[in-house]
């Protein structure tokens, strides 16, 4: 006897998404930062209001950055990365199976010590431009990380998203992510060394090496009715 119902085959699809190149129409990438020229304690630099922002139109995009000031145990700058992806083409009703954010690393300076580079959420005031207040609009939950000691220069480095990161992917709109260096995310002051920093950079889309979000997704299986013919 033939089965009246059988499951449709489920095929996985992989989509790769980039922030818009300049001029932005849907999504933006860049940095927001807090800079104090005279320096301050780590907590003062970390927890204060942002002082600047830049949308990445060319060159380097700071994924995470801490700069030591000239006075012992003081710092003058923390930068956080912000990168948005238009993932609306995935469409409603899909299942996100896995995803990673891939960052093209061009510089690793570890004078302050190795640290994890974390992917987090972001929520900038605009999807197409960045302002200084966006510095305070990054999440404190890690969506995945990679230690600077395990990063490869002049190559894409993949950071696999955990379940919280997968849940942050929009099926019908813009997925908003950011980057924070581990000292910043964990609120642990790095060991101070004059004039050194910990950070890593990803180039923007115009260079061909822009940060990218790679998503594997499927359509949920639905019953499919067999057709039975009688003579």
C-alpha positions as CSV (number, residue, x, y, z in Angstrom):
1,X,0.0,0.0,0.0
2,X,1.4,3.4,-1.0
3,X,2.0,6.0,1.7
4,X,-0.6,8.7,1.4
5,X,1.9,11.3,2.8
6,X,5.7,11.5,2.6
7,X,8.0,14.3,3.7
8,X,9.4,16.7,1.2
9,X,13.1,16.8,0.8
10,X,14.7,19.6,2.8
11,X,17.6,21.5,1.1
12,X,20.0,23.7,3.0
13,X,20.8,27.1,1.4
14,X,23.8,29.3,2.3
15,X,23.7,33.0,1.9
16,X,26.6,35.5,2.3
17,X,25.8,39.1,3.3
18,X,27.9,42.2,3.4
19,X,27.3,45.7,4.8
20,X,26.6,48.2,2.0
21,X,29.6,49.9,0.4
22,X,29.6,53.7,0.5
23,X,27.2,55.4,0.0
24,X,25.1,53.2,2.3
25,X,21.4,52.6,1.3
26,X,20.4,49.8,3.7
27,X,23.2,48.9,6.0
28,X,26.4,50.5,7.5
29,X,29.6,49.4,9.1
30,X,32.2,51.4,11.1
31,X,33.2,52.3,14.6
32,X,32.0,54.2,17.6
33,X,34.5,55.2,20.3
34,X,35.3,57.0,23.5
35,X,38.4,59.1,23.4
36,X,39.8,61.2,26.2
37,X,42.9,63.1,25.2
38,X,44.2,63.5,28.8
39,X,43.6,59.8,29.6
40,X,41.6,58.2,32.4
41,X,41.0,55.0,34.3
42,X,39.9,52.0,32.4
43,X,36.4,52.2,33.8
44,X,36.1,55.9,32.9
45,X,37.0,55.2,29.3
46,X,34.9,52.0,29.1
47,X,31.7,53.2,30.7
48,X,31.5,56.9,29.6
49,X,29.5,58.3,26.7
50,X,30.9,57.9,23.2
51,X,32.8,60.8,21.7
52,X,33.0,59.9,18.1
53,X,32.0,57.6,15.3
54,X,33.0,56.9,11.7
55,X,31.3,54.9,9.0
56,X,33.9,52.8,7.2
57,X,34.2,54.1,3.6
58,X,37.7,52.7,3.0
59,X,40.7,51.2,4.8
60,X,40.5,49.7,8.3
61,X,37.4,49.0,10.5
62,X,38.2,48.6,14.1
63,X,36.7,45.4,15.5
64,X,38.0,46.1,19.0
65,X,40.6,48.6,20.3
66,X,42.1,49.7,23.5
67,X,44.9,52.3,23.7
68,X,47.1,52.9,26.7
69,X,47.9,56.5,27.7
70,X,51.3,57.7,28.8
71,X,50.6,57.7,32.5
72,X,50.7,54.3,34.3
73,X,47.4,52.4,34.4
74,X,45.6,55.0,32.3
75,X,44.0,54.7,28.9
76,X,42.7,57.2,26.4
77,X,40.6,55.3,23.8
78,X,38.3,52.3,23.3
79,X,36.7,51.6,20.0
80,X,33.8,49.2,19.2
81,X,32.9,47.9,15.8
82,X,29.4,48.0,14.3
83,X,28.4,46.1,11.2
84,X,24.9,45.6,9.8
85,X,23.7,43.1,7.2
86,X,20.6,43.1,5.1
87,X,19.3,39.5,5.5
88,X,15.8,40.1,4.4
89,X,16.3,37.8,1.4
90,X,16.3,34.8,3.7
91,X,12.5,35.3,4.2
92,X,10.1,34.4,6.9
93,X,9.4,30.8,7.9
94,X,13.1,29.6,7.4
95,X,15.1,27.8,10.0
96,X,18.6,29.2,10.7
97,X,20.8,26.1,11.1
98,X,24.2,27.8,11.5
99,X,26.1,31.0,10.8
100,X,29.4,32.7,11.3
101,X,30.8,36.2,10.9
102,X,34.0,36.3,8.9
103,X,36.5,39.1,9.6
104,X,39.5,39.9,7.4
105,X,42.3,40.5,9.8
106,X,45.0,43.0,8.8
107,X,46.5,44.0,12.1
108,X,47.0,42.3,15.5
109,X,48.8,44.4,18.1
110,X,49.1,42.6,21.5
111,X,51.1,44.9,23.7
112,X,48.4,44.8,26.3
113,X,48.2,41.0,26.0
114,X,46.1,38.6,24.0
115,X,42.3,38.9,24.3
116,X,39.2,37.5,22.8
117,X,37.5,39.3,20.0
118,X,33.7,39.0,20.6
119,X,30.7,39.3,18.3
120,X,27.8,41.1,20.1
121,X,24.6,42.8,19.2
122,X,24.4,46.4,18.1
123,X,21.6,48.9,17.8
124,X,22.8,52.1,16.1
125,X,20.4,55.1,15.8
126,X,20.4,54.7,12.1
127,X,20.9,51.7,9.8
128,X,22.9,53.8,7.3
129,X,25.1,56.1,9.5
130,X,26.9,56.0,12.8
131,X,27.0,58.6,15.6
132,X,29.0,58.9,18.8
133,X,26.1,57.7,21.0
134,X,26.1,54.4,19.2
135,X,29.2,53.5,21.4
136,X,26.7,52.8,24.2
137,X,24.4,50.7,22.0
138,X,26.4,47.5,21.8
139,X,25.3,44.4,23.7
140,X,27.1,42.7,26.6
141,X,26.3,39.1,25.6
142,X,28.9,37.3,23.5
143,X,27.6,35.7,20.3
144,X,30.9,34.0,19.7
145,X,34.6,34.8,19.9
146,X,38.1,34.2,18.7
147,X,41.3,34.8,20.6
148,X,43.8,37.1,19.0
149,X,46.5,34.4,19.5
150,X,44.5,32.2,17.1
151,X,43.8,34.8,14.4
152,X,45.5,34.6,11.0
153,X,46.8,37.8,9.5
154,X,45.8,38.9,5.9
155,X,43.0,36.3,5.8
156,X,39.4,35.8,6.8
157,X,38.9,34.6,10.3
158,X,35.5,32.9,11.1
159,X,33.7,33.4,14.4
160,X,30.9,30.9,14.7
161,X,27.7,32.3,16.2
162,X,26.1,30.6,19.2
163,X,22.4,30.2,19.7
164,X,22.0,33.8,20.9
165,X,23.8,35.0,17.8
166,X,21.6,32.9,15.6
167,X,18.6,34.4,17.2
168,X,19.9,37.8,16.4
169,X,19.6,37.2,12.6
170,X,16.6,38.8,11.1
171,X,14.8,36.7,8.5
172,X,13.0,39.7,7.0
173,X,15.1,42.8,7.8
174,X,18.5,44.0,9.0
175,X,20.7,41.9,11.2
176,X,22.7,44.1,13.6
177,X,26.0,43.0,15.0
178,X,29.1,44.5,16.6
179,X,32.5,43.8,17.9
180,X,34.1,44.3,21.3
181,X,37.5,43.3,22.5
182,X,37.4,40.9,25.5
183,X,38.9,43.4,28.1
184,X,36.0,45.8,27.1
185,X,33.3,43.2,27.2
186,X,34.4,41.5,30.4
187,X,35.2,44.8,32.1
188,X,38.7,43.7,33.0
189,X,41.5,46.3,32.7
190,X,44.4,45.0,30.7
191,X,47.9,45.2,32.0
192,X,49.2,48.7,31.2
193,X,52.1,49.1,28.8
194,X,52.9,52.5,27.5
195,X,51.8,53.2,24.0
196,X,50.6,49.7,23.2
197,X,47.1,48.5,22.3
198,X,45.1,45.4,21.7
199,X,42.9,45.2,18.7
200,X,42.1,43.8,15.3
201,X,40.8,45.3,12.1
202,X,38.7,44.2,9.2
203,X,38.7,46.0,5.9
204,X,35.5,47.3,4.3
205,X,33.5,46.1,1.3
206,X,35.2,48.4,-1.2
207,X,38.5,46.6,-0.7
208,X,36.9,43.2,-1.5
209,X,37.7,42.0,2.1
210,X,34.7,43.3,4.0
211,X,33.3,41.7,7.1
212,X,30.7,39.2,6.0
213,X,27.9,37.2,7.6
214,X,27.4,33.6,6.2
215,X,24.1,31.9,7.1
216,X,23.0,28.4,6.4
217,X,19.2,28.0,6.5
218,X,16.4,25.6,5.5
219,X,12.7,25.6,4.8
220,X,10.8,23.5,7.4
221,X,9.7,20.1,6.0
222,X,6.0,19.9,5.1
223,X,3.9,16.8,4.3
224,X,3.5,16.2,0.7
225,X,0.5,14.3,-0.6
226,X,1.2,11.4,-3.0
227,X,-1.1,11.0,-6.0
228,X,-2.5,7.5,-6.5
229,X,-4.0,6.7,-9.9
230,X,-6.6,4.0,-10.5
231,X,-7.5,2.4,-13.8
